[in-house]
Amino acid sequence: MEAKILWADDEIDLLKPHILFLEAKGYQVDAVNNGSAAVERVETGEYDIIFLDENMPGITGLEALSRIKKRKPHIPVVMITKSEEEHIMEEAIGSNIADYLIKPVNPNQILLCIKKNLDSSKLVSNKTNSAYQQEFRELGMMLNSRMDLDEWKEVFEKLVYWDIELDRIEDSGMREILEMQKKEANIQFAKFVEDEYLDWVNGRGEAPQMIHTLFKDRINPLLDQHDPFVIVIDNLRYDQWKVLSPMLSKLFTTKNEDIVFSILPTATHYARNAFFAGLMPLEISKKYPQFWKNEEDEGGKNMHEKDFLAAQLKRLGREIKWSYNKITNLEAGKKLNDNFNQLLTNKLNVIVYNFVDMLSHARTEMEVIRELADNESAYRSITRSWFDHSPLYDIIRKIADSGRKLIITTDHGTIRVTNPVKIIGERSTNTNLRYKVGHNLSYNQKEVFRVSNPEDAKLPKSRISSEFVFVSKEDFFVYPNNYNHFVNYYSNTFQHGGVSLEELLIPFVELDPK
């Protein structure tokens, strides 16, 4: 449908060539020669955009603007003026004009202004589609080749970039194509991990930067010159970080942004303990048996992160004053924010923030959260909204004000699961949907990544016959008992513990205060 334009100018007759130019482009233009007539037209008609001359007899353009905005605040208004006086522009901008132009204007200026205000979503959509179509072919070629670690990180970065870019346009076709490409990428990535993972954790060949050496390799060296804050946002996916990062750009410059690898299982019990201990789970269980709990053991399995960090700092020769805080609810976050100044006496401050993990669990268990976070785009949106109003954001602002370096990372990501995979296990088998550990497990070997000897993956085993099995892509484990119920209950929920780009590839970001 053609756009309808209202143009008010006391010299409207002189603008007839401009109006004919716009009509030739398919626009319908109503022309009036004073502000009162413009207000009357707005009261009786519907317009997509309004051009107002600032200096007209009777009521001025600014007065007309004020009246129009009271009646139809949603219509974009473009102010046209001969004057470049600052106070006029400030007054117009303060009245929420969409744009302003300085006379004399030419037809192309008007056309560009219209397109910017009315056709921007269409133009963005066309440009985004064209750019992704070109990238689609390049990504496809990469996925059909044998990629190394850096190339996998590059592919993942691009997929996340386009995932977020396509949120800006209304084109379900492009979204479907991207989802197919993401699935293909995860199929190939699962094969890559199955081929390489045991070599990585056993020091054979080239290995990525992994979470169990992250503190020693990336954070410890910073302590020579800085007094950093380290914030571990549990379960923070790389795409979630990318939608939070623009908010922090007002406070910090990005010194370094990298993608590093979590470990298997991509679950808090294993990955976050590995981060704080600086050791793989098997090494933790042997070195600190009093702190490590296996799957079948009762009690919390991440209760000793502070002890692990203390031991790691001691191994690294860091005799410094430091703090560790774990935030698991709103009140704890507010309390830490209120007591922030106490942290400034420390050389190192580590904060674990659990909201994103709680969100993923709540999405599984609460129908209202499922509706609010129905897909990845909504999941990112709700994460951003939470962050914007959270004590964590307040704490980060204070970190920036204090002039301290900030490190943001996580322990693992999460993936939306859609495809059930049957497994049979004893009652003592763990409940995680993306990995199982136990003995006498029954499953289709083609559907899992099997580690028959957990110690090969630097994982503890409680029994001689224990094994780990992991699903990949968008799969999740379901027992045959009450199969349909659990398939319906867990389908389209966000889970972690298995093999996927979204779970294993996590952000590590070093930020300097502005």
Secondary structure, 3 states (H helix, E strand, C coil): CCCEEEEECCCHHHHHHHHHHHHHCCCEEEEECCHHHHHHHHHHCCCCEEEEECCCCCCCHHHHHHHHHHHCCCCCEEEEECCCCHHHHHHHHHCCCCEEEECCCCHHHHHHHHHHHHCHHHHHHHHHHHHHHHHHHHHHHHHCCCCCHHHHHHHHHHHHHHHHHHHHCCCHHHHHHHHHHHHHHHHHHHHHHHHHHHHHHCCCCCCCCEHHHHHHHHHHHHHHCCCCEEEEECCCCHHHHHHHHHHHCCCEEEEEEEEEECCCCCCHHHHHHHHHHCCCHHHHHHHCCCCCCCCCCCCCCCCCHHHHHHHHHHHCCCCCCEEEEEECCHHHHHHHHHCHHHHHHCCEEEEEECHHHHHHHHHHHCHHHHHHCCCHHHHHHHHHHHHHCCHHHHHHHHHHHHCCCEEEECCCCCEECCEEEEEECCCCCCCCCCEEEECCCEECHHHCEEECCHHHHCCCCCCCCCEEEECECCEEEECCCCHHHHHHHHCCCEECCCECHHHHEEEEEEEEEC
